[in-house]
């Protein structure tokens, strides 16, 4: 069983099942979940597992690091007025 789980990408230990039980309801509600841990601690594998087996979708992953900025994640945006309304538009460089 453990070999099959590893081939599927994640060893479902008791601790991992507990993390999944805590994270999945939040994900299904549309709430963000932040996975924090050591390098090599299976965070990416867990995120992929939650997407595929918990939500039934292929994951969209962004690899982050300590100095990452919001602009690197979502790009830069500006407020502009158009026909009396304020719009948020991506900044084109």
Sine and cosine of phi, psi and omega as CSV:
sin_phi,cos_phi,sin_psi,cos_psi,sin_omega,cos_omega
0.00,0.00,-0.68,0.73,0.00,-1.00
-0.88,0.47,-0.62,0.78,0.02,-1.00
-0.90,0.44,-0.68,0.73,0.02,-1.00
-0.88,0.47,-0.70,0.71,0.02,-1.00
-0.87,0.49,-0.69,0.73,0.02,-1.00
-0.90,0.43,-0.63,0.78,0.08,-1.00
-0.89,0.46,-0.56,0.83,0.04,-1.00
-0.98,0.22,-0.16,0.99,0.13,-0.99
0.94,-0.34,-0.15,0.99,-0.05,-1.00
-0.45,-0.89,0.80,-0.59,0.07,-1.00
-0.99,0.12,0.89,-0.45,-0.10,-0.99
-1.00,0.06,0.97,0.26,0.08,-1.00
-0.95,0.30,0.15,-0.99,0.05,-1.00
-0.86,0.51,-0.67,0.74,0.01,-1.00
-0.89,0.45,-0.68,0.73,-0.01,-1.00
-0.91,0.41,-0.63,0.78,0.05,-1.00
-0.89,0.46,-0.60,0.80,0.05,-1.00
-0.91,0.42,-0.67,0.75,0.04,-1.00
-0.90,0.44,-0.68,0.73,0.03,-1.00
-0.88,0.47,-0.68,0.73,0.00,-1.00
-0.89,0.46,-0.52,0.85,0.03,-1.00
-0.99,0.14,-0.62,0.78,-0.11,-0.99
-0.99,0.16,-0.61,0.79,-0.13,-0.99
-0.87,0.49,-0.71,0.70,0.03,-1.00
-0.85,0.53,-0.63,0.78,0.03,-1.00
-0.90,0.43,-0.70,0.72,0.00,-1.00
-0.88,0.47,-0.69,0.73,-0.01,-1.00
-0.92,0.40,-0.46,0.89,0.09,-1.00
-0.98,0.19,-0.21,0.98,-0.06,-1.00
1.00,0.00,0.20,0.98,0.03,-1.00
-0.99,0.14,0.54,-0.84,0.04,-1.00
-0.95,0.30,0.49,-0.87,0.06,-1.00
-0.77,-0.64,0.79,-0.62,0.03,-1.00
-0.95,-0.30,0.85,-0.53,0.03,-1.00
-0.98,-0.18,0.86,-0.51,-0.03,-1.00
-0.86,-0.51,0.68,-0.74,0.04,-1.00
0.08,-1.00,0.03,-1.00,-0.02,-1.00
-0.92,0.38,0.41,-0.91,0.13,-0.99
-0.85,0.53,0.73,-0.68,-0.01,-1.00
0.99,0.14,0.21,0.98,-0.05,-1.00
-1.00,0.02,0.19,0.98,0.09,-1.00
0.98,0.21,0.38,0.93,0.02,-1.00
-0.90,0.44,-0.71,0.71,0.00,-1.00
-0.91,0.42,-0.69,0.72,0.02,-1.00
-0.88,0.48,-0.63,0.78,0.03,-1.00
-0.91,0.41,-0.71,0.71,0.02,-1.00
-0.87,0.49,-0.68,0.73,0.04,-1.00
-0.90,0.44,-0.67,0.74,0.02,-1.00
-0.88,0.47,-0.72,0.69,0.00,-1.00
-0.87,0.50,-0.66,0.75,0.00,-1.00
-0.91,0.41,-0.77,0.63,-0.10,-0.99
-0.95,0.30,-0.74,0.67,-0.13,-0.99
-1.00,-0.09,-0.44,0.90,-0.01,-1.00
-1.00,0.01,-0.63,0.78,-0.08,-1.00
-0.94,-0.34,-0.36,0.93,0.02,-1.00
0.99,0.16,0.45,0.89,0.01,-1.00
-0.76,-0.65,0.38,-0.92,0.12,-0.99
-0.96,0.30,0.66,-0.75,-0.06,-1.00
-0.96,0.29,0.50,-0.87,0.19,-0.98
-0.90,-0.44,0.94,-0.35,-0.12,-0.99
-0.92,-0.39,0.60,-0.80,0.13,-0.99
-0.86,-0.52,0.84,-0.55,0.01,-1.00
-1.00,0.06,0.86,-0.51,-0.05,-1.00
-0.95,-0.32,0.16,-0.99,0.05,-1.00
-0.48,-0.88,0.15,-0.99,-0.14,-0.99
-0.84,0.54,-0.54,0.84,-0.07,-1.00
-0.98,-0.21,0.22,0.98,-0.03,-1.00
-0.91,0.41,0.60,-0.80,0.00,-1.00
-0.95,-0.31,0.33,-0.94,0.04,-1.00
-0.88,0.47,-0.58,0.82,0.02,-1.00
-0.88,0.47,-0.57,0.82,0.03,-1.00
-0.94,0.34,-0.46,0.89,0.00,-1.00
-1.00,0.09,-0.73,0.68,-0.14,-0.99
-0.89,-0.45,-0.03,1.00,-0.05,-1.00
0.99,0.11,-0.03,-1.00,0.02,-1.00
-0.96,-0.29,0.55,-0.84,-0.05,-1.00
-0.74,-0.67,0.38,-0.93,0.05,-1.00
-0.70,-0.71,0.46,-0.89,0.11,-0.99
-1.00,0.02,0.67,-0.74,0.07,-1.00
-0.57,-0.82,0.41,-0.91,-0.01,-1.00
-0.99,-0.14,0.74,-0.68,0.02,-1.00
-0.57,-0.82,0.90,-0.44,0.00,-1.00
0.82,0.58,0.66,0.76,0.06,-1.00
0.99,0.12,0.01,1.00,0.00,-1.00
-0.91,-0.42,0.49,-0.87,0.08,-1.00
-1.00,-0.09,0.81,-0.58,-0.03,-1.00
-0.89,-0.46,0.47,-0.88,0.15,-0.99
-0.98,-0.21,0.83,-0.56,-0.05,-1.00
-0.78,-0.62,0.58,-0.81,0.08,-1.00
-0.89,0.45,0.60,-0.80,0.08,-1.00
-0.99,0.16,0.81,-0.59,0.00,-1.00
-0.99,-0.16,0.84,-0.54,0.00,-1.00
-0.92,-0.39,0.00,0.00,0.00,0.00
